[in-house]
Amino acid sequence: MNNLDLKILAIAEEICRLYSHELGSRICQDWPGNPLTPDTLSNDEKEELYKQYEQYNSNGTDYEPGLHNFHDGMMLSLYIATALHRLRTDTANSTTTYAYPRAGEGKPVTPIQDGLDLIRTNKKEPGHYIKLANAFDSAKREILEDGMDNSISTTLMPILEEDTEYGLMALSAVIGDSPRYPTLIGESLRHVGRASIPFNSRHKLALFLAPYLYDQDASIWDGALLGLHYIEHPCTCEILATAQNKGNFSKTKTNDIQQVIDYLKETPMSKTIWKYKLDFKRGLQELEMEEMAEVKHVAIQHGKLFMWAEVNPDAPLIKRAFGIHPAEGIITGIDWYVGTALDGDYTWHVYEGLVD
């Protein structure tokens, strides 16, 4: 098996893990069960995949013969991801190494690291992965206290605010590739929820944290719950309610989850709809908007382009940047689709970008 084969396995593993994150937020997670799915596996093969996953997830302590959840799409995706992880690492360790130094170490690692770098650090140097791995190494020698910054928080927050999707992938890679330090993992999860990113993308943070609610370690579980506590987004309560129903938690943990749900539902937040004007010009244009403002509608009114956003009028003002693009135009340098406005024979697409 060559380096390309290992990279393909790495990408396939990551796709399975990301798919499990998406499924983790849904009330119904049943696997569709068409003939091309893993339902074609025998019971013994299913049991083996389940056992491999629990050896990786809980050192085998949570393995109960015959209790695999192959009907559950989220768990099945994790089983397959774990099998791919074992396959690629076993293959890499039995072949050759790749001269790509891992953070904090002066020795080469397996070819798989180069494959992970392609999908998790967006080909940047030194890359989000390396920055976060170094931050984890530094945090081992620090005292982690609530309300105080540390190497993890000062590194992770800017990365997520600059490049949310790749930042989350890099963090997932560091957590999966490094020796298991539950305290550091929990600390990183807590700060995921604190990242200041546009409201329209905050669901990505919640979906990332969701699987960690099922971790058996108290530090990791606490970090995930606290991170979700910071994310004021409609999907957060759904994720927490799903965990309550599927997690088989102790009464204490169930009560803790309910407290966060109640807090998110009862947090007083005045809301109103305000209108914002956009100019017909090239490039990004900055607007001052209330923090957490959610754009609801884009339209032409009296020949001018406007956005209508749901806002908390008491929230502090922040700068946000938007770009206008005609139909079939090339869209570059932006990240989030906002809406489309029709003006006679003309169509205008509005996207949001990062503020310089």
C-alpha positions in Angstrom: 0.0 0.0 0.0 1.5 3.3 -1.1 1.2 6.9 0.3 -1.8 7.7 -1.9 -3.6 4.6 -0.6 -3.0 5.8 3.0 -4.2 9.3 2.2 -7.4 7.9 0.7 -8.0 5.8 3.8 -7.5 8.9 5.9 -10.0 10.9 3.9 -12.5 8.1 4.1 -12.1 7.9 7.8 -12.6 11.6 8.3 -15.7 11.6 6.1 -17.2 8.8 8.3 -16.5 10.8 11.4 -18.0 14.0 10.0 -21.0 12.1 8.9 -21.5 10.7 12.4 -21.3 14.3 13.7 -24.1 15.4 11.4 -26.3 12.4 12.4 -25.6 13.0 16.0 -27.9 16.1 15.9 -30.9 14.3 14.4 -33.7 12.8 16.3 -33.9 9.8 14.0 -30.6 8.1 13.2 -31.8 4.8 11.8 -29.6 3.5 9.0 -31.5 3.4 5.7 -30.5 -0.2 5.1 -30.2 -0.5 1.3 -28.4 -3.6 -0.1 -25.1 -1.6 -0.7 -24.8 -0.7 3.0 -22.9 -2.6 5.8 -26.2 -4.4 6.6 -24.7 -7.1 4.3 -22.1 -7.9 7.1 -22.6 -11.1 9.1 -23.4 -10.9 12.8 -19.9 -12.0 13.7 -18.4 -9.3 11.4 -20.7 -6.7 13.0 -19.7 -7.8 16.5 -16.0 -7.6 15.6 -16.4 -4.0 14.3 -18.3 -3.0 17.5 -15.6 -4.6 19.6 -12.8 -2.7 17.8 -14.6 0.6 18.3 -15.0 0.1 22.0 -11.4 -0.9 22.4 -10.5 2.4 20.8 -13.3 4.4 22.5 -13.2 3.0 26.1 -10.3 0.6 26.2 -13.0 -2.1 26.0 -14.7 -1.3 29.3 -18.0 -0.4 27.5 -18.0 -3.5 25.3 -21.1 -5.7 25.9 -21.4 -8.7 23.6 -24.4 -8.6 21.3 -25.3 -5.0 22.0 -23.9 -3.4 18.8 -26.0 -0.6 17.4 -25.8 -1.2 13.6 -29.3 0.3 13.2 -27.9 3.6 14.4 -26.3 5.6 11.5 -24.1 7.7 13.9 -22.7 4.6 15.7 -22.3 2.7 12.4 -20.3 5.6 10.9 -18.0 5.6 14.0 -17.5 1.8 13.7 -16.4 2.1 10.1 -14.2 5.1 10.9 -12.5 3.1 13.6 -11.9 0.2 11.3 -10.4 2.5 8.7 -8.2 4.1 11.4 -6.9 0.6 12.5 -6.4 -0.4 8.9 -4.3 2.6 7.9 -2.3 2.8 11.1 -1.5 -0.9 11.0 -0.5 -0.6 7.3 1.6 2.6 7.9 3.4 1.1 10.9 4.3 -2.0 9.0 5.7 -0.1 5.9 7.6 3.1 6.0 7.7 6.5 7.7 7.3 9.9 6.2 9.7 12.8 7.0 7.2 15.2 8.4 7.9 16.1 12.0 5.1 16.0 14.4 4.6 18.9 16.8 7.0 18.6 19.8 8.9 15.7 18.4 12.1 15.3 16.3 11.2 12.1 14.7 9.3 11.3 11.5 5.7 10.0 11.6 3.8 7.8 9.3 2.7 8.8 5.8 -0.8 9.3 7.1 0.1 12.6 8.7 0.6 14.1 5.2 -2.8 12.9 4.2 -4.4 14.4 7.3 -2.6 17.7 6.6 -4.2 18.0 3.2 -7.8 17.9 4.5 -7.4 19.4 8.0 -5.0 22.3 7.6 -6.0 23.7 4.2 -2.4 23.3 3.0 -1.3 26.2 5.3 2.1 26.3 6.9 2.7 25.8 9.8 -1.0 24.8 9.7 -3.8 24.7 12.1 -2.9 21.1 13.1 0.6 21.9 14.0 -0.4 25.0 16.0 -3.0 23.1 18.0 -0.7 20.2 18.6 2.0 22.5 20.0 -0.7 24.2 22.1 -1.7 20.9 23.6 1.9 20.1 24.4 2.4 23.5 26.1 -0.9 23.1 28.1 0.4 19.9 29.7 2.8 22.2 31.8 0.2 24.8 32.6 -2.4 25.2 35.4 -5.9 25.2 33.7 -8.4 27.3 35.6 -11.8 28.7 34.7 -11.7 32.3 33.6 -8.0 32.2 32.7 -6.5 31.9 29.2 -4.0 29.2 28.4 -2.2 27.9 25.4 -5.2 26.0 24.1 -7.7 28.9 24.4 -5.3 31.5 22.9 -4.5 29.3 19.9 -7.9 27.6 19.3 -10.1 30.7 19.4 -8.4 32.7 16.6 -8.2 29.6 14.4 -11.9 28.9 14.7 -12.8 32.6 14.1 -10.6 32.7 11.1 -11.3 29.3 9.5 -14.1 27.5 11.4 -14.4 24.3 9.3 -10.7 23.6 8.9 -10.1 24.6 12.5 -12.6 22.0 13.8 -11.1 19.4 11.5 -7.6 20.2 12.9 -8.8 20.0 16.4 -10.5 16.6 15.7 -7.2 15.4 14.3 -5.1 16.5 17.3 -7.6 14.9 19.7 -7.5 11.7 17.7 -3.8 11.5 17.0 -2.4 12.6 20.4 -2.1 10.5 23.5 -5.5 10.7 25.4 -5.3 13.6 27.9 -9.0 14.0 29.0 -8.3 17.3 30.8 -6.8 18.9 27.8 -9.5 17.6 25.5 -12.2 18.9 27.8 -10.5 22.3 28.0 -10.5 22.5 24.2 -14.1 21.6 23.9 -15.1 24.2 26.4 -13.5 26.9 24.3 -15.0 25.6 21.0 -18.4 27.0 22.2 -16.9 30.4 23.0 -15.6 31.1 19.5 -17.1 34.3 18.0 -18.2 33.3 14.5 -21.3 34.4 12.5 -24.6 33.1 13.8 -25.3 31.3 10.5 -22.3 29.0 11.1 -22.5 28.4 14.9 -24.4 25.2 14.3 -21.0 23.8 13.1 -19.6 24.2 16.6 -22.6 22.5 18.2 -22.5 19.5 15.7 -18.7 19.2 16.5 -19.3 19.0 20.2 -22.3 16.6 20.1 -20.5 13.3 19.9 -18.3 14.2 22.9 -21.5 14.1 25.1 -21.3 10.4 24.8 -17.7 10.1 26.1 -17.3 8.2 29.3 -14.6 10.5 30.7 -16.0 13.2 33.0 -13.6 15.9 31.9 -14.4 15.4 28.3 -18.2 15.2 29.0 -18.1 18.4 31.1 -16.1 20.2 28.4 -18.6 19.3 25.7 -21.6 20.3 27.8 -20.0 23.6 28.9 -19.1 24.3 25.3 -22.7 23.8 24.2 -23.9 26.0 27.0 -22.2 28.9 25.2 -23.8 28.2 21.8 -27.1 30.1 21.5 -28.4 28.4 18.4 -31.7 26.5 17.8 -29.9 23.2 17.1 -28.2 23.2 20.5 -31.3 22.3 22.5 -32.1 19.5 20.0 -28.7 18.1 20.3 -28.9 18.1 24.1 -32.4 16.6 24.1 -31.2 13.8 21.8 -28.4 13.0 24.1 -30.8 12.8 27.0 -32.8 10.2 25.2 -30.0 8.1 23.8 -27.1 8.5 26.3 -28.2 6.3 29.2 -26.7 8.9 31.5 -26.8 8.9 35.3 -29.5 11.0 37.0 -26.9 13.7 37.8 -25.8 14.0 34.2 -29.4 14.0 32.9 -30.2 16.8 35.3 -27.1 18.8 34.2 -28.2 18.5 30.6 -31.7 19.7 31.5 -30.3 22.7 33.3 -28.4 23.7 30.2 -31.5 23.2 28.0 -33.6 25.3 30.5 -30.9 28.0 30.5 -30.8 28.2 26.7 -34.6 28.3 26.4 -35.1 30.8 29.2 -32.2 33.2 28.6 -33.9 36.5 28.1 -33.1 37.9 24.7 -35.0 40.9 23.2 -35.5 40.4 19.4 -36.6 42.6 16.6 -36.1 42.8 12.8 -33.9 45.6 11.5 -33.1 46.5 7.9 -29.5 47.0 6.5 -28.7 48.5 3.1 -26.0 47.1 0.8 -24.4 49.0 -2.0 -24.1 47.6 -5.6 -20.3 47.4 -5.8 -17.5 44.9 -6.1 -15.7 43.3 -3.2 -16.7 43.0 0.4 -18.4 45.9 2.2 -18.4 46.2 6.0 -21.5 46.8 8.1 -21.9 47.3 11.8 -24.5 44.9 13.1 -25.6 43.7 16.5 -23.7 40.6 17.7 -25.5 37.3 16.8 -27.7 39.1 14.2 -29.3 36.5 11.9 -30.1 37.5 8.4 -33.6 36.4 7.5 -34.3 38.0 4.1 -32.7 39.7 1.2 -34.6 41.7 -1.4 -34.8 44.7 -3.6 -36.9 47.6 -2.3 -37.4 50.8 -4.3 -34.4 49.9 -6.5 -32.1 49.4 -3.6 -30.7 46.1 -2.0 -31.5 45.4 1.6 -31.1 42.6 4.2 -33.5 42.1 7.0 -32.0 40.5 10.2 -33.3 39.3 13.5 -31.3 41.1 16.2 -31.0 41.7 19.9 -31.1 45.5 20.1 -29.2 45.4 23.3 -26.3 43.4 21.9 -22.9 45.1 21.2 -22.1 46.1 17.7 -19.6 44.1 15.6 -18.3 44.5 12.1 -19.4 42.0 9.4 -18.6 41.9 5.7 -20.9 41.1 2.8 -20.3 40.7 -0.9 -22.8 41.0 -3.8 -22.5 38.8 -6.9 -24.5 38.6 -10.0 -26.0 35.3 -11.3 -23.4 33.0 -12.7 -20.6 35.3 -11.5 -17.4 33.8 -10.0 -17.5 33.9 -6.2 -14.2 34.1 -4.3 -12.9 35.1 -0.9 -16.2 34.5 0.9 -17.6 31.7 3.0 -21.3 31.8 3.9 -24.3 32.2 1.6 -26.9 34.7 2.9 -29.6 35.0 0.3 -30.7 36.0 -3.2 -32.6 39.0 -4.4 -34.5 39.3 -7.7 -34.6 42.6 -9.6 -36.5 42.2 -12.9 -34.2 40.4 -15.3 -31.3 40.6 -12.7 -30.4 38.2 -9.9 -28.1 39.2 -7.0 -26.6 36.7 -4.6 -25.4 37.9 -1.2 -22.5 36.1 0.7 -20.8 36.9 3.9 -17.0 37.0 4.2 -14.4 37.5 6.9 -13.7 41.0 8.2 -10.1 42.1 7.5 
